[in-house]
Amino acid sequence: MAPARSGGPEVYRGRRKRINVLGIVFGALVALVLLAIVLFFGLQKYIVFEHDGISVVLPGARVEDGGAGAEEPLEQVQAAITITDPDYSSIAARAGEGLDDIIALFVPAADVSLSGVGRYVDVMGQYPGANALVLEVKGAGGQLVWSSGSETAAAYGANGSVDLAALVEALHAQDIYLVAQISCCVDALLASRSPATALCVNTGAPYTDETGSWLDPYSATVSGYITELCSDLRDIGFDEILLANFAMPVTDAPIGYQVQLSSTPSPEAAVCGLAMEVTNALEGGVPVSVLLNAESLRSGLASKSGQNVELFAKVFDRLVTQTDSAWRSDVDLSLLDQYLTLGDPAQRYLPMMGYIPEGYSSCIVQVPESVLPSSEGGETSAE
């Protein structure tokens, strides 16, 4: 007999499949993201930016002309960018007051030593009113007379060995007013040892002329070096600082700068920018004066040398021009007088020449070698 069935009829049951809920949710999110991307890029051209916010205006949905939301025609505007030189007329004059008359003898760098300066001290009595010396402590060659505290000078081996502090102390003991002169934008030593500071022609070659090797006034190294030296000389005890070769070369050669500039620079912008930077850094210390390029001043080429006389008279205490006659000194004074708004023009303008011109209470004298005592034996010390 067949075994009896214990239950109902046998039925085949298949295995139930579980629903992949996470897969459905992920797929829906991907679909939504794709739809959003399609709508974003597809509707971009219909987005309208208005004062009240952002709206989407679909084709055919624009209001007809005359309606509340009528689209106004766009106004055609001719736009142009004009780059001009800085305007220094609004800068307030801040230099030139509290000065005294000085009749100063110029001492070239080769004679700046305890014994060499004594030759000039010996002849001061031959120049009525002589009460000062201008010591050239850095010439166009770039070598310093003294060992400065400048990091730049130390880095490029520009320091000298004269004990300038002792020299200053000895001369001050004789009631001599002391001016330190440094060459700023002409420096053969720095230009050769740090090519990135050199002014160049458009081929990239360093620019040199009869004055020497020129530096780029836009270089942060150049401006920092000038400020370092001036600060050091002030701390040593000099009564005044005179900046020579504070200019661009007067040339028709195409000049190239080492730094990348967003606009085409001009000599005036370069030099005046440097003047503002240096005088701002030294403001409140000793008087800071400048030697002008007299030839460019007289011939109307000051824009090529970059020496904006209007600005220079506001930020530098004295303006000095090198000349060879009293007549030229008078010409220079007449060109500068209108800009010397603070202080006494007689103390602020100094001609530099071989004698004291008649009528001038302040000047710098370049002593002829024939006037100086012999440097061979029996030298007079400045001590």
VOGU-3710 file (C-alpha; in Angstrom, 3 decimals, decimal comma):
1> maparsggpe> 0,000/0,000/0,000  1,142/3,575/-0,643  1,916/5,522/2,435  -0,837/7,839/3,575  -0,329/11,640/3,062  0,056/13,419/6,280  -1,231/16,790/5,015  -2,900/18,517/2,081  -1,779/18,258/-1,478  1,909/18,871/-2,204
11> vyrgrrkrin> 2,485/22,332/-3,799  5,849/23,700/-5,138  6,742/27,008/-3,561  9,476/29,244/-5,189  11,979/31,347/-3,126  10,835/34,969/-2,627  13,154/37,707/-3,890  14,000/40,577/-1,489  13,451/44,090/-2,797  16,745/46,085/-3,056
21> vlgivfgalv> 15,535/49,281/-1,371  18,989/50,916/-1,245  19,468/50,379/-4,958  16,166/52,037/-5,752  16,950/55,042/-3,544  20,435/55,429/-5,040  19,071/55,180/-8,570  16,466/57,827/-7,812  19,117/60,192/-6,431  21,310/59,724/-9,512
31> alvllaivlf> 18,319/60,450/-11,726  17,512/63,613/-9,782  21,138/64,818/-9,962  21,238/64,197/-13,723  17,938/66,042/-14,138  19,218/68,986/-12,098  22,394/69,175/-14,194  20,385/69,065/-17,437  18,018/71,758/-16,194  20,856/73,960/-14,912
41> fglqkyivfe> 22,769/73,993/-18,188  19,662/73,942/-20,340  18,010/76,886/-18,616  21,111/79,078/-18,084  20,343/81,204/-21,087  16,869/81,920/-19,703  18,093/83,185/-16,303  17,439/86,916/-15,815  19,270/88,903/-13,130  17,182/91,820/-11,859
51> hdgisvvlpg> 17,302/94,269/-8,949  14,667/92,222/-7,082  16,398/88,880/-7,536  16,878/86,112/-10,084  14,134/84,732/-12,301  13,788/82,270/-15,165  11,985/83,514/-18,268  11,168/80,670/-20,673  10,671/81,200/-24,431  7,213/82,659/-25,158
61> arvedggaga> 6,757/83,805/-21,564  8,080/87,320/-22,069  5,644/90,162/-21,583  4,876/92,163/-24,682  6,312/95,642/-25,032  4,413/98,069/-22,868  3,671/95,492/-20,141  4,780/95,715/-16,556  7,791/93,493/-17,165  8,746/94,807/-20,587
71> eepleqvqaa> 12,414/94,393/-21,377  14,213/97,704/-21,908  16,698/97,976/-24,750  20,356/97,834/-23,666  22,341/101,044/-23,872  25,533/100,847/-25,913  28,505/102,041/-23,827  32,018/102,725/-25,123  34,396/101,754/-22,298  38,117/102,407/-22,260
81> ititdpdyss> 40,848/102,073/-19,626  43,303/104,941/-19,445  46,540/104,590/-17,435  48,050/107,913/-16,389  51,020/108,947/-14,289  50,365/109,495/-10,577  49,193/112,968/-9,591  51,411/114,427/-6,872  49,727/117,827/-6,711  47,526/116,810/-3,777
91> iaaragegld> 50,446/115,664/-1,596  51,066/118,090/1,238  54,514/119,653/1,555  56,282/118,327/4,641  59,998/119,143/4,183  62,201/122,213/4,274  61,505/123,785/7,656  63,932/124,191/10,549  67,053/124,335/8,379  70,109/126,539/8,866
101> diialfvpaa> 72,531/128,147/6,432  75,416/125,879/5,499  78,553/126,586/3,518  79,859/123,047/3,036  83,044/121,723/1,468  82,642/118,543/-0,573  84,945/115,638/0,370  85,138/112,848/-2,261  85,071/109,231/-1,118  88,824/108,776/-1,705
111> dvslsgvgry> 89,534/111,389/0,988  87,029/110,194/3,592  89,342/109,070/6,385  90,633/110,538/9,637  93,676/111,976/7,889  92,162/112,737/4,470  89,311/114,869/5,796  91,852/116,943/7,708  92,991/118,527/4,432  89,507/120,010/3,961
121> vdvmgqypga> 89,215/121,107/7,580  92,487/123,003/7,114  91,101/125,118/4,253  87,663/125,862/5,686  88,976/129,228/6,884  89,549/130,251/3,253  85,797/130,075/2,583  83,868/132,708/4,584  81,100/131,146/6,610  82,208/127,566/5,958
131> nalvlevkga> 80,683/125,451/8,705  79,984/122,062/7,146  81,411/119,136/5,209  79,688/116,868/2,699  81,320/113,437/2,933  80,826/111,169/-0,061  80,490/107,809/1,679  79,192/105,858/-1,329  80,130/106,774/-4,862  78,855/105,558/-8,227
141> ggqlvwssgs> 81,162/102,542/-8,019  79,086/101,197/-5,147  81,889/100,571/-2,628  81,031/101,910/0,812  83,612/103,916/2,724  82,567/102,411/6,049  81,427/99,050/7,373  77,687/99,538/7,544  75,002/97,618/9,377  73,160/97,024/6,107
151> etaaaygang> 72,312/93,386/5,412  72,392/94,101/1,675  75,889/95,593/1,866  77,117/92,564/3,812  75,495/90,130/1,388  77,169/91,656/-1,666  80,523/92,571/-0,118  80,111/96,339/-0,375  81,395/97,334/3,067  84,509/99,441/3,609
161> svdlaalvea> 86,778/99,794/6,620  86,788/103,456/7,726  85,658/104,023/11,310  83,008/106,523/10,317  81,564/106,855/13,817  84,940/107,988/15,180  85,349/110,426/12,287  81,909/111,916/12,872  82,606/112,289/16,575  85,916/114,060/15,920
171> lhaqdiylva> 84,383/116,504/13,436  81,385/117,230/15,629  83,831/118,137/18,393  84,904/120,984/16,096  81,275/122,130/15,586  81,268/121,014/11,958  77,877/120,183/10,444  78,100/116,845/8,593  76,247/115,718/5,490  76,600/112,161/4,142
181> qisccvdall> 76,249/111,758/0,365  75,392/108,398/-1,206  74,874/107,395/-4,833  71,467/105,747/-5,131  70,484/104,601/-8,626  74,030/104,292/-9,975  75,955/101,440/-8,365  78,348/99,329/-10,429  79,061/96,900/-7,596  75,431/96,012/-6,830
191> asrspatalc> 74,481/95,884/-10,519  77,242/93,345/-11,236  76,785/91,171/-8,141  72,988/91,253/-8,163  71,894/91,380/-11,834  68,235/91,373/-10,778  68,700/94,940/-9,489  70,206/96,339/-12,691  68,328/98,645/-15,030  68,272/97,090/-18,506
201> vntgapytde> 67,721/97,946/-22,113  64,920/96,040/-23,825  67,339/93,280/-24,872  67,963/92,460/-21,210  71,546/93,811/-21,155  72,436/96,072/-18,184  72,234/99,786/-18,943  75,464/101,735/-18,453  76,640/105,168/-19,563  79,307/107,700/-18,617
211> tgswldpysa> 77,725/108,040/-15,169  78,040/104,334/-14,434  75,851/101,243/-14,081  72,232/102,091/-13,332  69,880/100,305/-10,947  66,174/99,591/-11,342  64,259/102,033/-9,093  61,334/99,578/-8,967  63,524/96,930/-7,319  62,639/96,271/-3,673
221> tvsgyitelc> 66,310/95,444/-3,075  67,362/98,884/-4,326  64,837/100,831/-2,252  65,554/98,698/0,809  69,305/99,176/0,409  69,005/102,969/0,192  66,832/103,034/3,294  69,211/100,744/5,200  72,207/102,946/4,427  70,390/106,172/5,308
231> sdlrdigfde> 69,215/104,715/8,609  72,740/103,573/9,426  74,227/106,995/8,632  71,578/108,694/10,761  72,407/106,385/13,667  76,147/107,071/13,257  75,412/110,742/13,860  75,292/112,564/10,512  73,263/115,758/10,585  71,890/115,406/7,060
241> illanfampv> 71,818/112,960/4,146  72,235/113,943/0,492  71,002/111,509/-2,169  72,969/111,646/-5,432  72,044/109,948/-8,722  68,462/109,729/-7,523  67,115/109,629/-11,052  66,732/107,715/-14,281  69,228/108,130/-17,126  68,269/110,759/-19,674
251> tdapigyqvq> 68,370/108,651/-22,806  66,399/107,718/-25,898  67,380/104,056/-25,481  64,416/101,741/-24,750  64,604/100,901/-21,059  63,412/97,616/-19,568  62,690/96,940/-15,922  63,467/93,758/-14,015  60,113/93,614/-12,244  56,819/92,633/-13,852
261> lsstpspeaa> 54,516/95,657/-14,051  50,831/95,805/-14,924  51,240/99,053/-16,864  53,879/100,784/-18,935  56,025/102,699/-16,415  57,467/106,156/-16,898  60,755/107,491/-15,480  58,770/109,966/-13,402  56,569/107,278/-11,849  59,627/105,156/-11,080
271> vcglamevtn> 61,735/107,874/-9,448  58,902/109,624/-7,621  57,655/106,322/-6,262  61,145/105,645/-4,918  61,298/109,164/-3,434  58,041/108,632/-1,560  59,149/105,232/-0,271  62,542/106,418/1,009  61,385/109,705/2,554  58,393/108,032/4,231
281> aleggvpvsv> 60,725/105,465/5,790  63,089/108,188/7,089  60,515/110,814/8,073  61,126/112,312/11,481  64,863/111,647/11,478  67,558/113,796/9,889  66,919/116,121/6,931  67,077/114,266/3,608  68,148/116,251/0,546  68,597/115,387/-3,127
291> llnaeslrsg> 70,984/116,264/-5,935  69,052/117,244/-9,057  70,037/116,532/-12,634  70,683/120,168/-13,521  70,953/119,618/-17,277  67,547/117,930/-17,474  66,078/120,663/-15,273  67,365/123,496/-17,470  66,475/121,815/-20,764  62,964/120,802/-19,748
301> lasksgqnve> 63,790/117,095/-19,659  62,986/116,520/-15,981  60,336/113,995/-17,016  63,091/111,879/-18,585  65,234/111,974/-15,470  62,090/111,265/-13,463  62,746/114,130/-11,052  59,378/115,783/-10,567  60,458/119,064/-8,975  57,008/119,774/-7,545
311> lfakvfdrlv> 57,075/116,516/-5,558  60,783/116,717/-4,698  60,279/120,151/-3,119  57,571/118,664/-0,906  59,450/115,606/0,377  63,161/116,585/0,266  64,567/119,254/2,567  67,157/120,737/0,191  67,457/120,684/-3,575  71,034/120,780/-4,880
321> tqtdsawrsd> 72,233/121,392/-8,429  75,774/121,005/-9,700  76,848/124,044/-11,689  79,889/125,931/-12,909  78,788/129,563/-12,661  76,738/131,936/-10,571  74,574/132,637/-13,628  73,545/128,999/-13,911  72,890/128,918/-10,170  70,506/131,841/-10,564
331> vdlslldqyl> 68,756/130,054/-13,448  68,290/126,937/-11,347  66,955/128,920/-8,404  64,413/130,667/-10,633  63,200/127,264/-11,879  62,815/125,907/-8,350  61,728/128,911/-6,315  57,980/128,550/-6,981  57,997/125,019/-5,533  59,851/125,860/-2,301
341> tlgdpaqryl> 56,706/126,637/-0,325  58,016/125,719/3,138  61,091/127,138/4,835  63,527/129,680/3,429  64,516/129,199/-0,245  67,955/130,606/0,596  68,526/127,591/2,837  66,660/125,047/0,729  68,390/125,584/-2,625  72,137/124,841/-2,713
351> pmmgyipegy> 74,323/125,271/-5,794  77,354/122,958/-5,899  80,321/124,618/-7,582  83,989/125,586/-7,236  83,453/128,732/-5,159  80,813/130,540/-3,096  78,607/132,476/-5,534  77,855/136,057/-4,539  74,577/136,494/-2,703  74,257/132,889/-1,554
361> sscivqvpes> 74,246/132,083/2,161  74,122/128,332/1,528  76,057/126,278/-1,007  78,386/123,311/-1,467  81,945/124,030/-2,621  83,958/121,561/-4,663  87,416/122,548/-3,503  89,996/122,708/-6,313  92,932/120,378/-5,716  95,270/123,348/-5,993
371> vlpssegget> 93,741/124,840/-2,841  94,190/121,728/-0,722  97,379/121,076/1,256  99,662/118,395/-0,104  98,714/114,874/0,931  102,390/113,885/1,087  103,617/113,993/4,661  102,558/116,344/7,419  98,885/115,565/6,956  96,524/117,288/9,330
381> sae> 94,300/114,900/11,244  90,619/115,542/11,740  90,982/114,468/15,339
//
